[in-house]
């Protein structure tokens, strides 16, 4: 497994959604590759920060984001 291949599996690996043979190949690669171990550690930290950010309640006095703005942002992220 190459580093590029390993990065394709990270999300499924952390979610426990990989076949056992892929998990073994992935973990074998991680055991030999300090760069990928650092990458997955950073990826895990990012996920933890995202979870923490979404746990923060928005105060009731905060204005809501206009729906048309939300739609515009979502449409812009879908464009190639």
N, C-alpha and C positions, 0 to 999 in steps of 0.2 A: 504494500500500500504506500502510495506517495503522500506527501504533505497535502497536496491539492485534493486528493481523494479523501483524506482524513477530514478536511474542513467541510466537505459535503455531508459527512455523517454526524457531525457534532450535535446538531439539534435532536436528531432521532436517537443518538446514543444517550444523551442526557435524559430523554423522555422514556428510555427503556423500550424503544420500538424497533430495534434492529434484530435480525436473525442472529443466533448464537455464533455462527461461523464468522459473520461480519464483526461482531463484538470482539471475538478473539483476535482477528486481524487488526482491528482498530487498536485494541489494548496492546498488542505486540508492537505496533508502530509507536504508540505513546511511550512504551518502555524504552525505546531506542532513540526517541527524538525530543530533545529538550525544547526545541522551538515549538513543537506542537503541544507539549505539556504546558508551556507558558501561555500559548494561545487559548487552550481550553480553560486554564485557570482564569484568564482575563474574560473569557466568554461567560463562565459561571458567575464571576463577580458582576458583570454587566446585567445578567439575568436577575441577580439578587437586588441590584440597585433599581431595576425596573419594577420588581415586585414591591419594593419599599416605597418607591415613588407613587405607585398606584394605591397604596394603603392609606396615604395621607388624604384625609377628607377635605373637600373644598368647602370653605366657610360659606354659609348661606348668603352672606352679603356680597359674595363674589358674583360679578355679572356672568351670565351664560354666554358661551361662544355662539355667535349667530350660525344658524343651520346652513345658510348659503356659504359661509366661510368654510365650514367643515366639509361640505360637498366639494368645494373648489380644491381644497387641499387633497382630499381623497382622489379626485379626478387627476390632479397633477402627478400624484405618486403612481398612478396606473399607466401613465404615458411612457412609451419606450424612450 
